[in-house]
Amino acid sequence: MRRTSLALTLIAPAAIAAEMPIRGVTLSSAGIAQIERAGEVAANAPVVFRAPLGDVDDLLRSLMILDPAGRVEGLSLPARDLLNEAFRGLPLRPTDFENRASLLNALRGQEAEAAGARGRIATAAETEAGLTLSLIAPRGLLSVQLKAGDEVTLTDPALAARVARAAEALAAARSDDERRIEIRLRSDRARQVAVIYIAGAPLWKPSYRLMAPALGATGGQARLMGWAVVENASGSDWEGVRISLVSDEAAAFHQPIFEPITVPRPELPVRIAEAIRVTPDTGPQPMAAAAAPMMAPPPAPAPMARSAMRAEAAPAPAPLAVNVAAEAAAGRVAFTLEQPVTIRSGQTANLPFLDLNLPAERLWWVQDLAATRPLHALRFRNTSNHVLPDGLVTVYGGPDTPSFLGDAELRALSPGDQRLIAFARDRDLRISSQSSSRDDITRITPRRGFVTIESKHIEETAVAIDPRNARGVMVIDLPRRPGATPRFPVAAEGEFGLRHETQLDAAPKTIRLGFERDQRQDVALWDQGLGDPNLLQPAQFDLEASVRRIPGGPGSVERLQEILARTGPAVPGREALAATIASLQQIRILLDAARLAAREARSADQALIRARQAVEDRTGGEQQAARQRLNAASREAEAKGAASSRAFEVWQRAVIALLQQGE
C-alpha cells in the first residue's frame, strides 16, 4: 500500500518516561485511598504516571512530593476538555483526520512543499495513481502527484506544531477517562522519590469468622478471624503493594478543582459621547438696551509640572520550585498486611487481616419483652490494640468440626470495649411477660386550702422464664422511661436503654422489672373560681348552683375517703387526712342544714308574693282576711330568711376554719 507522509513538525518527540509504580495503598473507611508511588528518578527527569479522570480533582488538591534532593517545578496534565482546547483556533476538526485528503483539504490556503513544488494548498484528492495535490504558486496552479514516501511539509513551523498537538490530543481522547500526570523535578543526580496523593476508592469491607464457645462455659474463648474485601479501581495495577486498612471517621470532601470555573462579571456598557446639538445663527438683531461690556477671557493655566518619579527596584520573584521534606503520612493505620499484595486493575481481592482469641461467653438475649423466645448471643471483649470496624460475622460452633450457627452484625468495637452479637433464636427456652401499674402513696401534707398527695407511680413487668433445664446468663434490654427510676439492678446503659442480667439455673424463674416515678397531686378544698369565702353573702351566693364546687358537696368527701383507703397506716400525714375528712363530714351536715334553710326561705318568699297578690285581687271583707294572711306570710318569710342566713354563716365559718388549717 502506498503511503504519503505529512511532515507537521521539525522537532522529534521526546522519549516517553516510564510510569512511577505504586508501592503502597492505604484504604480508609471514609471512602478514600492514600496512594503512594515511589521509585528512582534520574537527574532532571520528570515523574510520570496515569490517573483516572475522576481522581484528578483529589490528586490536584492533595498531592505531596517527597524528594530528598530535588526541587519541584510544577505539574502538568492535559486539559479536561482536551479536544476543544487542542483544536481551538485551528482550521481543523477531529473529523478532518479521517484520511489524508480530508486533512489537506481542511488546510486549504496554507503554504506547503511537496515533491519539490511550493505553494498554497488548493485541493487534494485520492486517485488510482495516488494522492493528487493542487498547489497555488505565484506563476499559476501546480498539480503534484505524490509517490510512496513523499512528504507534504507545512512551511509554517508554528502551525505544523499545533496540528501535531491536535493529532496527539485526538489520540489521547480515545482514552478520555484518564489523564497523564507529569511532575517536573530539578536535581543534579538520581535519587529515590515518593509521590503521595488522595483518591476516591471503594470502601474496604471487613467480614469476620468467629468460633463461639459452648453455652454456659466459663472462661470461654472466641477465635475471631477478619477478612477484608479490597477492590482496585485506581486504573493502575498493584504489583507487590503494601496494603494498609484504616478504620476511622475522617472528614472527606470533594471539590471540582480540575473543572474550569468562570466567575460571572457585571457587564459595563460602552460609554458613547452625547450628540451635540447646534442652534443655527440667524444674524445680529437690534438691541433694546446697551450691551454689557464683554469680559476678558481668563488667562490660560500654566502647564502642570511633572513630578519626578523615582523608580524603586522591584523585589525579586519567589522561586517556583521549593524544597520538599519527606514526612510520615498522617492517619491512624488500624491494620497493615505483613506481605505485599498484587491486585490487577479492576480486580477484587479478599485478604485476611486479623486472627486473635478474645474472652467470650454464650448467653441468651431478650431485646423485646413481647417475644416468647430469646436470642442466642455471644458477648466478647476486644482485648486487642485495634478498633474492630463494622462488619458481618459468620458464627460457627462445635468443639471439633465447625458448624454454622448464624450470622450477626458487629458494630465498631474500640479496644477494651465489649459487645453483644445475636446470631439465632432459641427454640427451647420460653418466656412470657405481663405488665401492671399502681400508685403507692408516700406522704400526705395538709396545706391551707389544699391537701397535697405525694405518691410513687410504679409500672412493673413480670417476666416468667422456663429454661428447660438449661443453665446460663440471660440479658434483658428495656427502653428508658424519662423521669422514672428502675427498681431492678442495671448492668449497663447505652443506646439499647437499660440492661439487666439474671442467672438461670435450670429451674423456672420469675423476675420483676419495674420503674417508679414520683408524683404529686394537690387536691383543692375550695374552688378558687368562687372567690374569697370570707366575702360570700347569703343573698348573692346560690348554694344549689355551686353545690358540686364547695366543701361538703357531693364528691368532696368521697374523693378524700378513696385516697385514705389507699394510704397505708404508716404513711406520714394519714391522721391529718382523716381529720380533714371528719371536718368535711361535719361541714356536709352544716351544708345540708343551710341548703334546707335556704329552700324554706325561698318557699316563704314565694308564699309572701302570693299573699300580696291576693290582697290586690280582693275587695271588702275578703281583702281584710287577705291582709291578715299577708302579715302572717311576711313574719314567716322574715323568720325563714333569718334562719337561712344563720345556717349559711355557720357553714361559712366552718369552711373558713377548715381552709385555715395546715401548712
DOPAVEX-155669 format. One record per atom (N, C-alpha, C): y, z, x. Coordinates in steps of 0.2 Angstrom, whole numbers, plus 5000, padded with zeros to 4 digits. Example, Ala and Ser with C-alpha at 12.3 -4.5 7.8 and 13.67 -1.06 7.14 Angstrom:
% residues 2
497250395066497850395062498450395066498950355064499550365068500050395064
This chain:
% residues 663
499450005004500050005000500650005004501149965003501749955007502250015005502550045010503050095008503650085012504250095008504850095011505150165011505350185017505650255018506450255017506650305014507450315013507650375017508050355023508250405028508850435025508850495023509450535020509750585025509450605030509750655034509550635041509950655046509850635053509650695056509550755053509350815056508650835054508150845058507450865057507450935054507050945049507051015046506751065051506951125050506751175054506051195053505651225057504951245056504951305051504451295047504451355041504051415044504451475044504251535046503651565042503151595045502651625042502851685038502551695032502751745027502551815030502951865029502851935032502351965027501751985029501252015024501452085021501052095016501152165013500652205016500952265018500552315021500452385017500852395012500752455008501052445001500752474996500952464989500952534987501552564984501552624980501652614973501152624969501252614962501452684958501952674954502252734951502052734943501952794940501852794933502552774929503052764933503652744929503652664928503152634930503052564929503352514934503452544940503752504946503252514952503352474957502952474963503452464969503252504974503652504980503252464985503552404987503152354991503452364998502952365003503152375010502752315013503252275016502952215020503152235028502752225032502852245039502452185044502752185050502452135054502952125060502652085065503052075071503552015070504152025072504651975071504951955078504951885079505151865086505951865086506151865092506951865093507351815089507851845086508251805081507851765076507251785074506851745069507051785062506951745057507051775050506451805048506551855043505951875039505951835032505351805031505251755025504651785021504751785015504151795010504351765003503851764999504051734992503951794987504351794982504351844977504451814970504051844965504151814958504851814956505051764952505751764949505951834945505451854942505651924938505751984942505551974949505652034953506252034957506651974957507151964961507752014960507852024953508352074952508252144955507652164955507452234958507452224965507252174968507252164975507952164978508452134975509152124977509452194977509352234972509652304972509352354976508752344978508352404981508152384988508252324991507952304997508252355003507752375007507852405013507552375019507852365025507652335031507552395036506952405039506852445044506752415051507252405054507252365061507452405066507052425071507252475076507752445081507752375082508152345087508552295085508552275079508952215077509552235072509952185070510452185066510352145060510452165054510352125048511052085047510952015046511451975045511551955038511051965034511051945027510451915024510451905017509851875014510051815010509651765009509751705006509151685002509251654996508751634992509051574987508551534985508851484980509151514974509651474971509951504965509451504959509651544954509251554948509151484945509751454944509751384941509751334946509151324949509051284956509251214955509051184950509151104949509851094948510151134943510851114941511351124947511151174951511651184957511451134962510851114963510751064968511050994966511050974960511250914958511950914956512350964956513050974954513450924959513850884956514250834960513950774963513250764962512950704964512850654959512850594961512750534956511950534954511650584954510850584953510650634948510150614945509750664940509050674942508750724941508050734943507550674941507750634935507350584933507450524938507950524942508050464947507550464952507250524953506750524959506050504957505950464951505350444949505050394953505450344956505250294961505850274965505750234970506250214975506750174972506550124967507050084964507550124960507350164956507750204952508250254956507950274962508350314966508950274969508750214971509350174974509850144969509550134963510050114958510550164956510250234956510750284955511250294960511150264966511550274972512050204972512150174967512550114967513250124970513450084974514150094976514150134983513650164985513650204991513450154997513750165003513650125008512950135012512550085013511950095016511750045021511250055026511050005030510249995029510049935029509349915028509249845031508649845035508449785039509049745042509449785046509949755050510549735046510549745039511149725035511449795033512149785032512549845030513049825024513049865019513449855013513349915008513749905003513649944997513049924992512749974990512149964986512349934979512049874977512149844971511649854966511049834968510449844964509849844968509249874965508649874968508149864963507649824965507049804960506449794964505849814961505249804964504949734962504749704967504449634965503749634968503449574967502749564970502749564978503349544981503449544988503649614991503849654986504049724989504749744985505149784989505749804986506249754988506649734983507249684985507849734984508249734989508849774989509449724989509949734985510549694985511149734987511449714993512049744996512649704995513249734994513849704993514249715000514249655004514549655011515249625010515649635015516349615015516349535014515849495016515849425015515449405009515149445005514849424999514249474998513749444994513149484992512649464996512249514999511649505003511049534999510549495000509849514997509449525003509149595003508649615008507949625005507549595008506849605007506549655012506349715009506149775014505349765015505149775021504449775023504249845023503549845025503249915025503549945031503750015030504050055036504750045037505149995033505849985034506150045031506750065033507150115031507750095028508050135023508650125020509050185022509550185026509950235028510650245025510850295022511450315019511950325025512450285026512950295031513350355031513450385025513750455024513350515025513350545031512850595033512850655028513450675025513550725021513250715014513250655011512950635005512250635006511950605012511250605014510950675014511350725017511050795017511050825010511550805006511550834999510950804995510850734996510250704992509650734995509550755001508950785004508850855001509450895000509350954997509150954990509450904986509250894979508450884979508250834984507450824984507050884985507350924990507050994991507051034985507551044982507651084976507151054970507050994970506650964965505950984966505750984973505051004974504951084973505551124975505451194973505451214966505751164962505751184955505051174951504651144955503951134952503651204952503851254956503551324955504151364954504551354948505151384947505051464946504451484945504351554944504351604950504551574956504551624961505151594966505351634970505951614975505751634982505951594987505851604994506351644996506251704999506751755002506751745009507351745012507451735019507951785021507751835025508251885028508351865035508951855037509151835044509351905048508951905054509051965058509251935065509551975069509851965075509552015080509151985085508852035090508751995096508752025102508551985108507851995110507452025106506752025108506352035102505652025103505152035097505052105096504952125090504852195088504552205081504252265079503952275073504552285068504552255062505052255057504652275050504952315046504652335039505252315034505052295029505452275023505152315017505552355014505352395008505852375002505552364996505952354990505552374984505852374978505552394972505452334968504952334964504752284959504452314953504552274948504152294942503452284943503052324940502252324941501952354935501352324933500952354928500752434929500752474924500552544926499852544929499852594934499152604936498852654931498252644929497952684923497352724925497452784925496852834928496352844922495752854924495252874919494752924923494452964919494053014923493353014920492953044924492253054923492153134924491853164919491853244920491153264918490853304923490153334922490353404919490153414913490353484910489753534911489953594911489353654912489053664905488553704905488253714898488653764894488553764888488953814883488753884884489253924885489053994886488954014893488953964898488853984905489454014908489254064912489854104916489954074923490554074925490654044932490553974932490553934927490453864927490853824931490653764933491053714937490953654934491553614934491553544931491753494937491353444938491553394943491953344939492553334942493053284939493153224944492953164942493053104946493553064943494053044947494553004944494552934947494652884943494652814945495352784942495652734946496252704944496152634943496452604938496452534937497052504939497052464944497652434948497652354947498252334945498252254944498752234949498652184952499052144957499452094954500052104952500452054948501052034953500952044959501552034964501651964966501151924964501251854966501051844974500851894977500551884984499851924984499451904989498851934990498952004994498552054992498552114996497952115000498052105007497552105012497552165016497052205015497052265019497652315018497852325011498452355010498352425009498752475011498752545010499052555003498552584998498752594991498952674990499552684987499652754985499852754978499652804975499752814967500152874966500752864963501252914962501252934954501152994953501253014946501853054945502353034942503053064941503353034935503953064934504353034928505053014931505052974936505652944939506052904934506652904935507052854931507052784934506952734930506852664932507252624928507752584931508152544927508052474929508352424925508352354927509052334926509252294930509952264930509952184932510252144928510152074929510652054935510552074941510952064947510951994949510351964948510251894950510551844945510751864939510951814934511751804935511951744936512651734937513051754930513551804932513951834926514651814927514951784922515651764922516051814918516651834920517051884917517551844912517551854906518051814902518751834903519151784904519851804905520351774900520851814898521351784893521651714896521751674891522051604893522751614892523151594898523851594898524051524897524451514892524751444891525151414896525151354897525651324902526351324899526851354903527551354901527851284901528151264896528551194896529251214895529651174899530351184898530651164891531051204889531351194882531751124882531651084877532051024876532851034876533150994880533951004880534250964874534650994870534950954865535750954867536050894867536750874869537150854863537650884861538150864856538550804859538550744856538950694859539750704858540050684863540850694864541150644859541650664855542050624851542750614853542850634859543550624862544050674860544650674864545150734863545450734856545650784853545950794847546650834848547050814843547750854844547650934843547950974847547851044847548351074843548151124839548651154834549051204838548851234844549251284847549151264855549551304859549551294866548851314868548551274873547951294875547951354880547451394881547451444886547351414893547651444898547551424905546851424907546651374910545951374912545851424918545251454918545051504923544851464929544951494935544751464941543951484941543651434944542851444945542751504950542251544949542151594954541951564960542051604966541851574972541051574973540851524976540051514977539851574981539251604979539051664983538751644990538851684995538651675001537851675002537651625006536951625006536651685009536051705005535751765007535451765014535551815018535251815024534551835024534151795028533351805028533251865032532951915030532751975034532251955039532251985044531751965050531152005048530651965048529951995046529552005053529252065054528852075060528152065058527852025060527052015058526652065062526352105058525852155061525152125062524852155067524252125069523752155063523352105060522852125055522252155058521952205055521352245058520752195059520352205064519852155065519352165059519052115056518552125051517952165053517652205048517052235050516452185051516052205055515452155056514952155050514752095049514252085043513652125044513452125050512752155052512852225054512352275051512452345053511752365055511752415059511152445062510752485056510052475056509652505051509152545054509152605052508652655055508052665050507452665052506852675048506852745046506752755039506652815036506052825032505752885031505152885026505352875019504952835016505052825009505152885004505552885000505652934995505152934990505052994987504552994981503953044983503653074978503053114979502453074978502053064983501453024983500853074980500653064975500053104972499453094975499253024976498553004979498652944984498352954989498452894994497652884996497452814995496752794996496652795004496152825006495952835013495852765016495552715013495352655016495852595013496052545017496452495015496052455010496452425005496152384999496352315000495952274998496052194997496052174990496552154987496652134980496952064980496652014977497051954977497551954972498051904972498551904967498251884960498351924955498151904949497451944947497151984952496552014951496652094949496152124946496152194944495652224948495752284950495352324953495252394950494652424950494552494948494352534954494852584956494752614963494652694962494152724965494152794965494652824969494952884966495552914970495452994970494953014966494853094965494153104964493953164968493253194966493253264969493253304964493353384965492953424960492853484962492553534957493053584955493053594948493553634945493253694941493453754941493153804937493253784930492753794926492753774919492253804914492353804908491953834903491953794897491353794894491253764887491453814882491753794876491853834871491953794864492153834859492253804853493053804852493353754848494053744847494153734840494553774837494753764830495553744830495753684828496453664828496653664820496253664816496453664808495953714805496253764802495853814798495553784792495753724790495453694784494753654786494653644792494053614794493453664794492853634792492253684791491853684798491953644802491653644809492053634815491953674820492453674825492353614830492753604835492653554840492353584846491953544849491653564856492153544861492353594865492853584870492753614877493153594882493053614888493753644891493753704894494353724897494253734904494753704908494653704915495353714918495353734924496053744928496053694934496653674935496753624941496853664947496353674951496453714957496653664963496753604962496953554967497753564969497953524973498653524975499053464972498653424967498953364965499053374957499553344954499553334947499053284945498653304940498153264937498553224931498653154932499053124927498653114920499053084915498753074909498153024910497653034906497052984906496553004901496052954901495452964896494952994900494553044897494053074901493353064897492953034901492253024898491853084900491553124895491253194897490453184897490153204902489453204902489153274903488553284901488253344901487553334903487153394904486453394906486453414913485953454915485853484922485553434927485153384924484953334929485153264928484953234922485253164921485853174916486353144918486953144914486853114907487153144902487053114895487753114892487953064889488653054886488753104881489253144881489453194876490053174872490453134874491053114870491653094875492153074872492753054876493353104874493753114878494353164877494953134881495553164878496153144881496453204885496653184892496953234896497653214897498053264895498753264897498953284904499453264907499653284913499553354915499253374920499053444922499253454929499753504929500053524936499553574939499653574946499253624950499353694947498753724946498753794944498653804936498853754933498853754925498153744923498053764917497353754913497453714907496953674905496953634899496353634895496453624889495853614884495753544882495153514883495053454880494453454876494453424870493953414865493653354865492953354865492553284865492053274860491953324855491453314850491553364845491253364839491253414834490553444833490553514832489953544832489653534825488953514825488653504818488253564816488253624820487853684818488253734816488753754820489153814818489653794812489653844808490053834801490653894801491253874799491753914797492053904790492353954788492653954781493253994781493753984778494354024778494654034771495054084770495354104763496054144765496554114762497254144763497454194757497854244759498154284754498754314757499154344752499854364754499954434750500354474753500554534749501254564752501554604749502154644751502054714752502054744758502054814759502654844760502854894755503554924755503554974761504054974765504055024771504655074770505155064766505655114766506055094760506355154756506755144750507355184752507955154751508555184753509055184747509155234743509755234738510455224741510755184738511455174740511955174734512555184735513055184729512955114725512755114720512655054715512055014717511655034722511054994724510455034725509955004726509355034729509054984733509054994740508854944745508054954746507654904745506954904746506754864753506554894758506354864764505554854764505354794765504554784765504354734770503754734771503454684776503054634771503254564772502854514768502254494773501654504771501054484775500654434772500654374777500154324775499554324779498954324777498354334781497854284779497554254784496954214783496354244786495854254782495154274784494754214786494454224792494054164794493354194795492854164791492154184792491854134796491454164801491154114806490354134806489954084806489254094807489054044813488954084819488754044825488054014825487654034820486954014820486554034827486654094829486354124835486654094841487154064841487454034847487954094850488054094856488554134860489054094864489654124864490154094867490854114865491354074867492054094866492354034861492654064855493054014851493754024851494153974852494853974852495153944846495553974843495853954836496653954837496953894836497653874836497953884829498453914829498853924822499553904823499853874819500553854819501053914819501553914823502053964822502353974815502654034814502954044807503654074809504154034809504854064811505054124807505254174811505454244808504854284807504254264808503654304807503354324813502954384813502654414819501954414818501554384823500754384822500554454822499954464818499654534818498954524821498954484826498254474830498454464837497954474842498154464849498254384850498754374854498954304855498754294863498354244864498054224871498554184874498854134871499354084874499754054869500354034871500853994866500953934870501153884865501353814868501453764862501453704864501653654858501153664853500553684854500053694849500153754844500653794846500853854842500553914845500153954842499954024844499154014845498854034850498154034852497854104852497254104848496954164848496154154850495954204854495254194856494754244854494154234852493654284850492954264853492654314854491954314857491454314851490954264851490454254846489754274850489454324846488854354849488254344845488154274842487554254839487554284832487954324830487954354823488554334819488554324812489154304808489654354809490254334809490854374810491454344806491854394804492454384800493054404804493554364806494154384809494754374804495254414805495854414800496454394805496754344803497354314807497954314802498354364803498954374799499654374802500154364798500854364800501254404796501754444799502154484794502854464796503254474790503954464791504354514787504854544790505254594787505654564782505754604776506154584770506554644768507054624765507554674762507854644756507754694751507954674744508454734741509054714739509554754736509454744728509254804725509254804718509854834715510254794711510954824709510754864703511154924703511054964697511654954692512154914694512654894690512854824691512954784686513154714686513954714688514054684694514754684696515254644692514854594688515254554684515554584678515354644676515554684670516254724672516454724678517054754680516854824682517454864683517354934685517154974680516555014680516355054675516855114673517255134678517755184676518255164671518355094671518955074667518655044660518055054658517755024652518055064646518255034641518455064635518055044629517855094625517355084620517555024615518155024613518454974609518354904611518454894618518454824621517754804624517254854625516654834628516054834623515754784622515154774617514554794621514254844619513654864622513054824620513054794614512454754612512454684616513054654617513154594620512954604628513054664631512854674638512254714639511854724634511354774635510854764641510754694642510254674647510554684654511254694655511554694661511754764663511654814659511954884660511354934662511554984665510955034667510755064660510055074660509755094654509455044649509754984650509554924646508854904647508554854643507854834644507754804651507254824655507054794661507354834667507954874666508254914671507754964674507455004670506955054672506255024674506054974670505354944671505354914678505854884680505854844687505754894693506154954692506055004697505455044697505155044691504455084690503955034693504054974693503554924696503554934703504154944706504254954713503955014715504055064711503755134713503055134713502755094708501955094708501655064714502055014718501854984724501955024730502355074729502555114735502055174737501855174743501355224745501755294745501355344745501555414744501955434750501855404756502155424762502755384764502955334760503455294761504155334761504555324766505155364765505655334760505955384756506355364750505955364744505355374743504955364737505255414732505355474734505555534730506255514727506655484731507355464729507355414724506855364725506755314719506555344713506055394713505855424707506355464704506855494708507455524704507855474701507955414704508455364701508155344695507455334695507155314689507155364683507155434685507255484680507955484677508455474682509155464679509255404675508955354676508955294672508655304665508055344665507755354659508155394654508555444657509055484654509555444651509855404656510355354654510155314648509555294648509255254642509355284636509155354636509255394630509955394627510355404632511055414630511355344628511055284631511255224629511055204622510455224620510155214613510555254608510855314610511255354606511955324605512155294610512855264610512755194606512255164607512155104603512055114595511755174594511655194587512255214584512655254587513355274585513755214584513755164589514155104588514055064582513355064580513155024574513355064568513355134568513555164562514355164561514655154567515455154567515555084564515255034566515354964563515154964556514654994554514454994546515055034542515255084545515855124542516455084541516655044546517155004546517154944541516454924540516354874535516454904528516254964527516254994521517055004519517455024524518155034523518454974521518254914524518554854522518454834515517854844513517654834506517954874501518054944503518454984499519154964498519454944503520154914502520254854498519754814499519754754494519654774487519254824486519154844479519754874476520154914480520754934477521254884475521254824479521654774477521454734471520754734470520554694465520554724458520654794458520654834451521254854449521254874443521954904440521754964435522255004434522155054429521655104432521255134427520855194429520355164434520155104434519655084439519955084446520655064446520955064453521055134456521155184451521155254454520555274457519955264454519255284456519155244463519455184463519355144469519755174475520355204474520755234479520355294481520055334477519655394479519055374484518755314482518255294487518455264493519055234493519455214499519555274504519855324501519955384505519355414508518855414504518155444507517955394513517955324512517755274517518155284523518855294522519255304528519055364532518955424529518755484533518055464536517555434533516955414536517055374542517455314541517555274547517855304553518355354551518655394557518155434560517755464556517255514559516755474563516455414561515955374564516255344571516855324570517255294576517255344582517455414580517555464585516855474588516355484584515655494586515455444591515555374589515455324594515755324600516355344600516755354607516455404611516355464608516055514612515355494615514955464611514255444613514355394619514855344618514955294624515255334630515655384629515955414635515355454639514955484635514355524638513955474642513755414639513355364643513755344649514455334648514855304654514855364659514955424658514955474663514255474667513755474663513055474666512955414671513255354669513155294673513555304679514155334679514655344685514255394689514055444687513655494691513055454695512755414691512155384695512455334700512955294699513155254704513455284710513655344709513955384715513455414719512855414717512355444721512155394727511855424732511555384738512055374743511855334748512255324754512855284753
